[in-house]
Amino acid sequence: MNAIRPRLLILGTGFASFSLVKAIDVDSYEVIIVSPRNHFLFTPLLPSTTVGTIEFRSIIEPIRTARRNIRFHQARCVRLDLENNIAHCEGFFRNTPFQLEYDLLVIGVGMVSNTFGVPGVDQHAFFMKELADARAIRQRIIECFERASKPKRDLDEVRMLLHFVVVGGGPTGVEFAAEMHDFARQDLSRWFPDLMPYVKITLLEARNDILSAFDVKLSKYALRHFRRGGVHVRTGCQVAEVQENAVVLNTGENTPCGLVVWSTGIAANDLVRSIDVPKGPLQRLVTDRDFLVVGTRNVYAIGDCSILADQDLPATAQVAQQQGKHLAKHLNRKARRMPTKPFRYRHMGMLAYIGEYRALADLKNVKGRGFTAWLFWRSAYVTKLISMRNKILVAQNWLTTFIFGRDISRF
Ligand SMILES: Cc1cc2nc3c(=O)[nH]c(=O)nc-3n(C[C@H](O)[C@H](O)[C@H](O)COP(=O)(O)OP(=O)(O)OC[C@H]3O[C@@H](n4cnc5c(N)ncnc54)[C@H](O)[C@@H]3O)c2cc1C
């Protein structure tokens, strides 16, 4: 192995960084990874874990087992000294500070949930970004049912506990509402039959439609499907405050509920905000087509936290993954002094699960919906899962859920 390999410091273990790590030439670079998460998370299936359709460990892949000859530190980068090529970090467990020097830096730290400054969101709403969020949601759902089934219950309290509110009608909010609806209909109805008349799922969206990035016909189909299935969709509806057991709309209407899932978009995290370079919309780091951050010589940015100077791509897993792969190829070729080509994005289409074995498939030449699209959705995601272990576990979880139903234990 070459002893004078340049030190390549990669921040993050998400879609962008993980695909870079998988493809980078470790003989050409000394690869050091820093992330508060020691695993990759397949977020498209995260909503399914909130109700137990899929188990948590089935959609993660440890970074250490994904690639040999890398160094990993479970830590958070808190500040970058771009002048001196130093990353200031804090250990994940005890916040112990340490510094790492680099020759090349890749920032793939993603974004955080955007609260839009709405009061009470941080304190009372549940986000859906990490496995810990999904686990907290799952515990809260079961808690609401267990509390609602206590003897001599007050019916207003039962209605409050069993009202599940989702804020945000994008794919994540829609998929959670769909999974929650399936869970209630297919499993909870068997074990809490007397509570079913009180169960309500509400989806609040500020725009006039849901899934606005999808083809209009598909988005209208999803709306009709939800309304037929009993999910209360309220469009043109803005949340002014989230309280401990209620959502307050900007009309002043107070809606009691047992759970609020907040999924309204993304914002830059503290690290990205602190970097002193020209920024794009949402404070994303502006890059060229090889992901070199504008105004720097040796700093690259990929995934949600970055934006191309000449093209506004959506913040999605497929964009992040293609960018990570491209950067690996670019750096590998650069190390061998071979010519490189600028990044070109290939859009593969969009998929969303809408409940009751139905999905939407908005592909380049095909607009599919219903059961066939659901079969496609499932096969596409099994194919896209990173490892064979994940593929087997997810397929197994789908089968056991189908045969035995979802687990309703709380622990
Ligand atoms: C519930 C959900 C469902 C989704 N479904 C889809 C879908 O179906 N299709 C689709 O295309 N996209 C989907 N997305 C979007 C997709 O997940 C993101 O676009 C994608 O994860 C972005 O990849 P990334 O690598 O930029 O960031 P992320 O995957 O968010 O990874 C960021 C990484 O950086 C780490 N990090 C954060 N801060 C620091 C720091 N200070 N120092 C070091 N490391 C740090 C994090 O721990 C994480 O490992 C979904 C997102 C969610 C939340």
The ligand as an ORCA input file, in Angstrom:
! r2SCAN-3c Opt
* xyz 0 1
  C     -38.353      9.153      6.018
  C     -37.659      9.511      4.738
  C     -38.029      8.880      3.560
  C     -37.370      9.181      2.374
  N     -37.757      8.532      1.228
  C     -37.085      8.785      0.091
  C     -37.426      8.069     -1.096
  O     -38.328      7.233     -1.099
  N     -36.706      8.332     -2.230
  C     -35.707      9.268     -2.240
  O     -35.067      9.448     -3.305
  N     -35.372      9.977     -1.153
  C     -36.028      9.744      0.017
  N     -35.705     10.453      1.150
  C     -34.664     11.493      1.080
  C     -33.305     10.862      1.270
  O     -33.245     10.122      2.464
  C     -32.254     11.946      1.340
  O     -32.328     12.728      0.183
  C     -30.874     11.305      1.435
  O     -30.765     10.577      2.640
  C     -29.785     12.365      1.384
  O     -28.554     11.733      1.538
  P     -27.351     12.493      2.242
  O     -26.206     11.547      2.222
  O     -27.175     13.830      1.664
  O     -27.840     12.749      3.745
  P     -28.294     11.720      4.835
  O     -28.675     10.416      4.248
  O     -29.282     12.458      5.672
  O     -26.976     11.485      5.697
  C     -26.342     12.511      6.405
  C     -25.241     11.878      7.238
  O     -24.454     12.901      7.839
  C     -24.294     12.630      9.225
  N     -24.044     13.911      9.886
  C     -24.950     14.857     10.227
  N     -24.324     15.883     10.831
  C     -23.000     15.574     10.873
  C     -21.853     16.234     11.387
  N     -21.929     17.423     11.970
  N     -20.639     15.618     11.265
  C     -20.538     14.411     10.665
  N     -21.595     13.743     10.154
  C     -22.816     14.321     10.255
  C     -25.595     11.931      9.590
  O     -25.466     11.193     10.797
  C     -25.767     11.014      8.382
  O     -24.972      9.884      8.523
  C     -36.343     10.170      2.353
  C     -35.987     10.817      3.538
  C     -36.624     10.479      4.720
  C     -36.210     11.188      5.994
*
